[in-house]
Amino acid sequence: MIETANFHGMDNLPDNSQVIACGSDQFAKYFDVSEGKQFREVELPDKELFDIAYLLQYFPLQIEKQID
């Protein structure tokens, strides 16, 4: 069965190696750009999902180390 969710936002790391997508299903999905594959999925409360873009913008190196 295919699950669907409304798309809320997307952001990428400064080096464009990874993309994070957030949707109404309360999951943050991490994708590797070079391989085009999802490598991580984390369920988060709504507030944390919307904070992801802020964290990536101001603390990219810290976030990059956490998701590798």
GUTIDREN-127141 format. One record per atom (N, C-alpha, C): residue in one letter; x, y, z. Coordinates in steps of 0.001 Angstrom, whole numbers, padded with zeros to 6 digits, always signed. Example, Ala and Ser with C-alpha at 12.3 -4.5 7.8 and 13.67 -1.06 7.14 Angstrom:
a+013190-005690+007800 a+012300-004500+007800 a+013200-003300+007800 s+012850-002250+007080 s+013670-001060+007140 s+012900+000030+007870 
% end
This chain:
m+000836-001177+000000 m+000000+000000+000000 m+000885+001247+000000 i+000555+002200-000805 i+001296+003456-000878 i+000641+004472+000047 e+001438+005036+000942 e+000931+006066+001840 e+001211+007437+001240 t+000284+008355+001424 t+000479+009709+000917 t+000428+010705+002063 a+001067+011847+001857 a+001072+012926+002851 a+001196+014246+002112 n+000638+015291+002688 n+000806+016622+002111 n+002229+017092+002359 f+002830+017622+001335 f+004207+018107+001402 f+004242+019443+002125 h+005114+019579+003136 h+005219+020830+003896 h+006457+021635+003552 g+007548+020993+003234 g+008761+021742+002941 g+009942+020838+002684 m+011006+021462+002187 m+012210+020725+001857 m+013397+021658+002007 d+014529+021119+002403 d+015758+021906+002501 d+016925+020986+002198 n+018055+021577+001878 n+019238+020787+001571 n+020419+021291+002388 l+021423+020434+002543 l+022658+020849+003190 l+023395+021791+002253 p+024247+022668+002779 p+024948+023645+001938 p+025759+023029+000795 d+026273+021822+000973 d+027053+021198-000100 d+026180+020425-001087 n+024856+020502-000919 n+023877+019863-001808 n+023995+018342-001874 s+024560+017709-000842 s+024710+016257-000847 s+023482+015535-000301 q+022698+016223+000547 q+021533+015601+001160 q+020358+016570+001169 v+019152+015996+001071 v+017918+016777+001092 v+017025+016212+002196 i+016344+017098+002908 i+015386+016685+003926 i+014009+017177+003491 a+013036+016264+003439 a+011662+016613+003078 a+010751+016343+004269 c+009793+017239+004493 c+008854+017112+005613 c+007429+017130+005086 g+006572+016296+005674 g+005187+016246+005237 g+004218+016155+006389 s+002932+016108+006061 s+001880+016062+007073 s+001844+014736+007824 d+002594+013747+007370 d+002649+012457+008062 d+003577+012495+009272 q+004148+013654+009571 q+005045+013907+010700 q+006370+013158+010586 f+006810+012887+009373 f+008100+012253+009163 f+009030+013209+008434 a+010281+013228+008864 a+011341+013912+008129 a+012066+012816+007362 k+012182+012990+006057 k+012812+011978+005212 k+014088+012552+004625 y+015172+011836+004821 y+016490+012274+004384 y+016859+011517+003112 f+017317+012254+002094 f+017679+011663+000817 f+019119+011997+000470 d+019813+011033-000110 d+021150+011248-000642 d+020985+011688-002093 v+021468+012870-002423 v+021261+013431-003758 v+022013+012635-004822 s+023253+012234-004547 s+024049+011543-005564 s+023465+010178-005922 e+022890+009481-004951 e+022303+008167-005211 e+020814+008238-005522 g+020169+009353-005149 g+018740+009501-005379 g+017888+008574-004528 k+018408+008210-003343 k+017691+007271-002487 k+017472+007841-001094 q+016365+007439-000493 q+016088+007803+000895 q+016962+006925+001783 f+017640+007539+002770 f+018476+006737+003656 f+018060+006820+005121 r+017108+007671+005447 r+016671+007786+006837 r+015273+008388+006881 e+014485+007945+007863 e+013147+008486+008078 e+012933+008581+009588 v+012552+009771+010053 v+012392+010008+011481 v+011031+010643+011733 e+010271+010075+012669 e+008985+010669+013044 e+009236+011750+014090 l+008708+012945+013828 l+008925+014093+014709 l+007621+014854+014930 p+007502+015550+016074 p+006353+016440+016270 p+006397+017582+015249 d+005249+018193+014968 d+005176+019268+013972 d+006199+020371+014200 k+006368+020813+015436 k+007296+021908+015707 k+008715+021538+015290 e+009139+020324+015578 e+010486+019906+015196 e+010636+019824+013683 l+009594+019405+012976 l+009666+019350+011517 l+009916+020731+010927 f+009231+021740+011443 f+009396+023085+010907 f+010699+023730+011363 d+011280+023242+012457 d+012568+023762+012923 d+013739+023227+012109 i+013547+022160+011360 i+014646+021563+010598 i+015264+022573+009635 a+014458+023291+008888 a+014991+024267+007927 a+015811+025334+008638 y+015360+025786+009785 y+016093+026795+010556 y+017443+026241+010993 l+017451+025032+011525 l+018705+024436+011987 l+019690+024241+010840 l+019203+023792+009695 l+020094+023592+008552 l+020690+024909+008073 q+019924+025961+008153 q+020403+027254+007680 q+021492+027815+008589 y+021354+027648+009902 y+022272+028285+010835 y+023312+027356+011451 f+023108+026041+011387 f+024056+025097+011979 f+024312+023917+011039 p+024705+024148+009786 p+024804+023047+008812 p+025826+021977+009171 l+026957+022337+009738 l+027972+021333+010040 l+027527+020414+011167 q+026875+020955+012171 q+026391+020150+013280 q+025340+019149+012797 i+024408+019581+011984 i+023358+018700+011478 i+023956+017644+010559 e+024904+018033+009711 e+025510+017091+008791 e+026170+015949+009555 k+026844+016243+010643 k+027489+015199+011432 k+026463+014282+012076 q+025325+014811+012469 q+024316+014004+013142 q+023633+013018+012206 i+023471+013341+010942 i+022707+012463+010057 i+023576+011546+009222 d+024886+011656+009319 d+025761+010748+008560 d+025804+009378+009173 
% end
